[in-house]
Amino acid sequence: MIGTAYAQAAGSPSQGDTLMGLLPIILMFVILYFLMIRPQMKKAKEHKTMIDGLQKGDEVVAVGIVGKITKLDENYVGLEVADNVVIQVQKQAVNQLLPKGTIK
């Protein structure tokens, strides 16, 4: 009833099949680079430029606290948040540089 079945010899995969198999993975990494990694590196570079350009008298937002820079150290910034009230924050905590005259 059942005849003898013979297996066919497996052909070696061609180079095009391997490349076509890896193409979706390569495409995902390219998309990931342009959508996530590159914008994050650009934003970090802009933040570093802003931190390096801080000067006394600049008005900034640091961790949600608005203040005027009164003292600059290598790692810390003195922020005057009210009359005769100065707090120390890390330079990296400064999020935004405000236009002059924002703080009354």
N, C-alpha and C positions, 0 to 999 in steps of 0.2 A: 503494500500500500504506500508506504513512505519511501521515497527514493533517497539516494545518497545526496547530501548537500555539500557542495564544495565552496569554501570561502574564497573570495577574490583577493588577490594580492593588494595590499594597501599601497596606494601611490604616495610618494613623498610629497609633503606640502610644498607648494611653490612659494617663491619669495613674495609674490603679490598678496597671497592669502595672509601671511604673517603681518605684513605692513597694514593691510586692511583691518586686521584684528586689533592692532595697536593704535590705529588712527583715532578712534573715539577717546581713548585715554589721553593721547597727546593733545587732542582738541580741548578736552576738559581742563588740562593744565594751562593751556594758552588763555582760555576764557577766565579761569581763576586768577591768573596774573593780571589781566587787564581790568577785571571788575573789582578785585579785592586788594591785591598786594601793591600794585602801582599807585593807586590813590592814597593808600595808607602811608606809603613812603613819601609821597609828595606832601601830605599833611604834616608828617613828622619833620620834614625839612623846613617847611614854613614856620612851624612852632619853634624850632631851634633858632632860626633867623630872628624871630621876634624876641626870644629870650636873650639872645646875644646883643640886641639893639636897645635893651632897656636902659633908661637913664633916670637920674634923680628928677623928681617933679612929674614924671609920667603918671597918668591915671590908669589903673588897671583893675581887672576882675581876677581875683585869685580864690578859687574854691568857692565861688559864689559871694565873696566878700569884696566890696568895692572900696578902693583906697588909693592914696597917693604915695608914691615911692619916696621915702625919706633917706633910706640907707641901702646901699648895694654892697653885698659881699660876693665872694666867689660862688657860694651855694645858697645864700639866703638873701631875702629882700625884707626891708623894714617898711611896713605899710601903715600909714597914718589913716585910721578909719574914723576918727573923731578928733576934736581938739585935744591935744596932748595925750592921745591914746595911740600907741604904736605897737603893732604886733609883728612877729617874725614869721615868715612863711618861706618855704623852699622856692627857689626860682622856677623849678619845673611845675609848681602849682599854679603859676600865673597862666590863665586861660586866654585872656583877651586884653588888648591894648585899646583904651577908650580915647576918643578925641579930647583935646584940651578943653577945659571948662565944663566937663560933664558933671563933675562933683561941685556942688555949691558950698 
